[in-house]
Amino acid sequence: MPKTKSSQKPVEELTYEESLAELEQIVEALEGEQNPLEEAMKLYERGQALVAHCGALLESAQLKVQKLAGESLVEFEEESE
């Protein structure tokens, strides 16, 4: 179960890894437990904030990589088996 509201860091202060780990805990809590509607809504809202934060962090990282790589950046293609 995710930490209580009072012990949670603001989403903006979390690293990508911390955000992802907390998001995984929220998904498990929503899938596996019978939460009162109000608690489920709070978990869902926190999860949405974490998803947005992770997306912003990934976008920022992608922009940094593009800036560092310049024109030599190539698309990653998975090898087919």
RAKAFEN-V986869 format. One record per run of one state. SS is the DSSP state (h for helix, s for strand, l for the rest). FROM is the first residue (numbers start at 0). LEN is the number of residues. Records with the same first field share a line. If there is no record, write none. Layout:
SS: FROM-LEN + FROM-LEN
This chain:
l: 0-4 + 7-3 + 13-2 + 32-4 + 72-9
h: 4-3 + 10-3 + 15-17 + 36-36
